[in-house]
Amino acid sequence: MPRPLRPPSPTRRTAPPPQTLPPNTSPPRRAGHDELAAFFRADQQQFPAPGGVVFVGSSTVRMWKNLGQDFRQVPGIVNRGFGGSTLADCSLFARDLVVRYRPRQVLVYAGDNDLAEGRTPLQVLESFARFANAVRAELPNTRISFISIKPSPSREHLMSQIRETNNVISAYLNRLPDSEYIDVFTPMLGADGRARPELFRSDRLHMTDEGYRLWQSIIASYL
C-alpha cells in the first residue's frame, strides 16, 4: 500500500484520504506486461532525463504516435501508455511508469476501462487517489494532471458513470495541491450532446487524428 501523502502546508489545498472511499472489489489486471517490458528495454538504451513530462494510461495514450511532435515545444515528453490498462493498473505500476523517471509533471488518462469492467465511479476515484499517493509519496513536487474520460460512442451505455467519474475526480483534484483536471469530455460532444463521430475511429472507441489534434489544442496550455 503506498505511503500517504505528506501533510501540505496550511495555505495549500488538501486531498481527502483515499481510505475513506470504498475499496475495489477486484484486484488490478496485469495489463500490458509486454509493453512494460518494452519500456524497460528502451530505458536501457536511453533513459529519459529527469524533470520531463510523462503521459501514462491506456491505449488512448499508447496510440498517440505523434505525442512528442505535437508538444515539441515542451522538453522531455515521455509516452508510457499501455494497452487495456485501467486506473487500477496505473496505481499498481506507478513506480515503474512514473516515479522512476522523476518528472516535473505527469498526465494520466485512464478510467473508462475500469468502468467497462464493472467498477463504480467511487472505486475508480479510489484507484486514482492511490496513484496520486504513490507519486506524491516519492515526488512531492510533481504536478499531477488528469485527462477526463472521453465520451467514446462504443461506451455510450456508460455515459452516466463516465460523467460521475469525471465529476468526482475533478472534485478530488480541487483539493489536491499542484494538480488539475483537464476537460476533454465536453469539447468532444456535439450540439446534440453526443460524441462527435469524426473524432473516433470505426471501432467507436479509439480516436482519429482529428481527435488527437483536438486534445493537443486543449492540453498544450497545461504543460
Buried (B, 14 or more C-beta within 10 A) or exposed (E): EBEEBEEBEEEEEEBEEBEEBEEBEEEBBEBBEEBBEEBEEEBEEEEBEEEBBBBBBBBBBBBBEEBBEBBEEBEBBBBBBBBEBBBBBBBBBBEBBBBBBBBBBBBBBBBBBBBBEEBBBBBBBBBBBBBBBBBBBBBEEBBBBBBBBBBBBBBEEBBEBBBBBBBBBBEBBEEBBBBBBBBBBEBBBEEEEEBBEEBBEEEEBBBBEEBBBBBBEBBEEBB
